[in-house]
């Protein structure tokens, strides 16, 4: 199974280096990636992990996204950076994407769903239900039915079912996919948040979504995060205790199983750049 790492439109949040730890000043915009993964499977076409922002977000953002997050994050809308355009640049068609595994339904992860109308969308059942409920003001800002209400092919999973995977329970292989790709429950950021684990032989890669935002949070001896991203995670969290417990479990996994599992999140440019470089090096050797 070959993996491609795609940045499906960066966000440029207020706060500069207080957000990303890399920007040159406090008053300039930061830069956070939207890390999606495209898996070429032997038997089931393409599997996409998250979708970032989509074509319709780029072309008419005000009808698709909340004014609050447009102002806060100021996404760098470029059509060439959407998942569908990057997949086409690799020589594939949108119809080749047969499955999409979603970490969660936040606007910056689900925006490209309707660019792949024939794909089956896999996610945790509670995430689907929470997004549809629109219970709070923040839910209405983060969950945008305009992005996904037209889709008909959903496959949802219950966290109580499934197997154990490196100490994580309720893990489910994607149904209908003959490859080692699994949903790993990691709730906290949202009620139905999950990571997606892919076997990139000989190691696993766990795309942990928004279970953390900054590579320093997985530092076992001194976990740390930029002030801006720490505040953003607090603002967005649904279950604080679960979110922090899952971060601790991810730190333990990284420390104890580094030879078997790599971990990345959705918005850390440093992690993204490292995985892109590693993938390019591996592909060059084939």
N, C-alpha and C positions, 0 to 999 in steps of 0.2 A: 504494500500500500504506500503510495507516494503522497507526501503532504506538501501543500503550497501555503505559505503564510501571506495573507492579504491584509493590508491596512485599508479598511473600507470607509474612508473619510475621517480625517483627524478633527478633534475638537480643539478649540483655542480659547480656553477658559480665562476669565478674569483672575488676576492674581499672580501672573508671571511665575517666578521661581518658587513662590509659596505653594503653587499647585504642582508643577512638574519637576521641580528641583533642578531644572536645567536652563530655564529662560534667563536672559541677561539682566532683567530688572524686575522690580515689583510691579510696576505700572504697565508693562507690556503684557501681551497675551501669552499664556503658556501653550504647550502642544501635547495633546494626549492622543495616542493612536486608537483605532477601533479594530482590534486584532481578531480577524476571522481566519478560519482554516479550511482549505479545500482538500479533500481526500479523494484520490483516484483509487477506487476499489476494483479488485479483479473481476467481480461478477455483477455489481450493482450500480455501475456508472459512478457519478460524482456524488459525494456527500459533503455538504457545506455546514460548518459549525458557526452559527450566528451569521447575520447578513449585513450588519452595519446600517448605514443610511442607503436608501435606494434611489432609483431614477426619479420617482415622483417627489421625494423629499428635496432633491436637487432643483427640480424644475419649479416647484411651488411650495416652498417650505412653510409659508404662513398658513396654508390650508391643512398641513399635515402635522405640524409640530407646535408646541406651546410657545407663546411669546416669552414666557419666563425662561425656558431653557435655551431658546434662540439667543436671548440677550446674555445669559450666563455663560454659555459654552461657545457661541459663535462658530458653529461648524464650518470647516473649509470646504464648501460645497463644490466639488469638481466631478462631473459625470464620469470622467475617466477612472476615478477612484472607487466607483460603485462596484459591488461584487460582480454584477452581471457583465460590466465592461471589462473588468480584469479577467474574468473567466473566458470571455470572447477573445481577449488578447493572447490567451494560452492556446487558442485554437478550438475551443469548445463552443457549444450553444447553450442557451439558458435551459433548453429542454433536456440537456444531458445531466442536469442537477436533479436527481431523483429523490433525494432525501435531504432535509435540513434539520440539524439538531440544535435546539435553542437553549442557551443557558437561562434566559428569561426573556420577558416580553417588553422590557424598557425600549423606549423610542429609538435609541442609538444601537440597538441590537436587532430589532425587528423591522427596520425601515425598508429593507430589501426583499421582504417576503413576497410581496406581490409582483416582483420581477421574475419569480419562479412559480407560476400558478399551478403547475402540474406536479410539484414536489410534495411529498408527504412531510409534514412538520411534526417533529418529535419534541416533546417537552413534558415537564411534570404537570399532573392534573391540577394541582392547587394553583399553579401559576396561571393556567388558562382561566380558572374560575375567578381568581383575584382580579385579573386584568379585565374580565368581562363585568365584574361587579362595580368597578369605579366608585369605591366606597368613600374616598376622601379627596380633598382638593389636590393633594400631591399625586394620588393615583390618577386623577384626570389629567395631570400634566405629564406624567411619565408613561402612562399606558395610552396609546393613541389608536383607537379602533380603525381610524382611516387607513392605517398601515396593514391591517390583517383581517378585517371583517369580511372581506370577499373570499377568503380562502376556505376550502371545503375539506381538504385532506389533513386531518389532525390525528396524531397518535399520542395519547397521554399515558403517563405512568404514575403509579402510586408508590410513595416512598416505603411503605410497609412490605412491598413485594421485593423480590430480587435476591441477589447474592452479596457476599462480602468481597471487597477488593481492597487489599492493603489496609485493612482495619475500618474501611468505610462500608456501611451497611445499606441495603436497599438498592444496590447497583443493578441496573438493567441494561443488557445488550439491546441495541436498537432492533426492533422487530422488522423483519423483511430485509435485513442487511446481512450479507454473509461475510462480515468482516468484524474484527474486534474493535467496535466502537460502542461506548456505553455511557449512559446517563448516571452521574454520581450526585446524589442529593447533597446540597450545600446551602440549605436555607438560612435566612438571616437578612441578607440584602433585600430580598423579597421573600414572600411566604413559600414560593415554589421554585426558588433559585436552585440551579444544578450546575455542576461542572460536566465536561464531556471528556472522557478518556479515550484515546486512540492508541492502538499498538503500532508504533513506528519502529518495527523490529530492528534491534533487539530490545529497545526500551519503550515504555509507555510515555505518552505525553498527555498530561492533564491540563486542559484549558479550563481554568477555574472561574472564568467569567468575572463577575464583580465581587467575588468572595474576598478579594483584596484588590488594592489599586496600585500599590507601589512595591517595588522589589524588596525594599528594606523591611517590609512587614514580615517577610519570611526569614529574616535574620534570627537565628536561634538565640544567640547571646544577647543581642540588643535590638529587638524589634522596633522599627521606627518608620514614620511616615511623614510626608510634608504636611504642614499645618492646614493648607487648603484642602488637600485630599482627605485628611482626617475629618475635617468639618463636613465635607461633601458626603462621606460615608455615613456620618451621624445623621445628616439631613435625610438621607435616602433609606436608611435601614428600617426594616419592618420588625425584626426580632433581634435586639441588640445582643442578648446573651448567646443566642444561637450563632450569630455572625462571629462574635469573638471566639467562641468555642471552636468553630470550624476553621478560623484562622490558625488557632493553636494546633489543630489537627494537621493542617497543611504544613505548618512549620515542622512538626514531628515527622511527617512523611518525607519532607525534603531532607531532613537530617538523617533519618534512618534508612531511607531507600533511594538515595541519590543515584546509585548505580543502576537502578531499575526504572525510575520514574523521573521525568522532567516536569516542571510545573510552570505555567505562565498564567497571567491574568489578561484581561481584555484591553487595558488602557495604559500599560507601561511601555513607552517607546524603547527603553533600554533592553527589556526582555525581547521585544519584537525584533529589534535590529540583530540581536544575538542569534535568534532562531532563524531569521532569514539568511544570515551569513553561514550558519551551520548547514542549512538545507542546500544552499547553492554549492557549498563545498562538497557535500555528499553527492549531489547530482552530477557535478563535474567529474567525479571519480568513476561514475557508472559507464 
